[in-house]
Amino acid sequence: AVEFGQGTRALTLRGSEHHGGWHPSSDGPKLRTGVSEGALGGLASAADLVVRVTLKPPSSIPQPLPTVDLATGEPSSVSVKGRHDPVLAPRGVAVVEALATLVLADLALRGGYLHD
């Protein structure tokens, strides 16, 4: 799952809490932090874009898993052989960062902000 800004936490907020609002600063108006986190109505706000990603647990683990034998209809188990990644996060971070970079570059090219 991928979340931008408040993401699913917005479900627990009132509209008045979810609205980020602005405050004055020496550099001009700034968004209240922790609310929009870089995106307002699907548009970048020039603030850091905060993205939260949730990875599901790995499905192939080095222990027998319950299943059903399709030929007999009886309970059975299956063991997955080979290499297992018990923790996906170290690889996931690199994949998500690379994909986010590609998507943002593609949008910048399509929007005419970058030229090939």
Backbone hydrogen bonds, N-H to C=O, Kabsch-Sander energy under -0.5 kcal/mol:
donor,donor_aa,acceptor,acceptor_aa,energy
3,E,52,R,-2.9
5,G,50,V,-1.4
6,Q,35,V,-0.6
7,G,4,F,-1.7
9,R,6,Q,-1.8
10,A,7,G,-1.6
11,L,8,T,-1.5
12,T,9,R,-1.6
13,L,10,A,-1.4
17,E,14,R,-0.7
18,H,14,R,-2.3
19,H,15,G,-2.0
23,H,30,K,-2.6
28,G,25,S,-1.8
30,K,23,H,-2.7
32,R,21,G,-2.4
35,V,32,R,-0.9
36,S,32,R,-0.6
39,A,36,S,-1.3
40,L,43,L,-3.4
43,L,40,L,-1.8
45,S,38,G,-1.8
50,V,37,E,-2.3
50,V,48,D,-0.6
51,V,49,L,-0.6
52,R,3,E,-2.4
54,T,1,A,-2.6
55,L,53,V,-0.5
61,I,59,S,-0.8
63,Q,61,I,-2.2
65,L,78,V,-2.7
67,T,76,S,-2.3
69,D,74,E,-3.0
70,L,68,V,-0.7
73,G,69,D,-3.3
76,S,67,T,-2.5
78,V,65,L,-2.2
80,V,61,I,-0.6
92,G,88,L,-3.0
93,V,89,A,-2.5
94,A,90,P,-0.9
95,V,91,R,-2.0
96,V,92,G,-2.9
97,E,93,V,-2.6
98,A,94,A,-2.2
99,L,95,V,-2.5
100,A,96,V,-2.7
101,T,97,E,-2.2
102,L,98,A,-2.3
103,V,99,L,-2.6
104,L,100,A,-2.5
105,A,101,T,-2.5
106,D,102,L,-2.6
107,L,103,V,-2.4
108,A,104,L,-2.3
109,L,105,A,-2.4
110,R,106,D,-2.8
111,G,107,L,-2.2
112,G,109,L,-1.2
113,Y,108,A,-2.3
114,L,108,A,-1.3
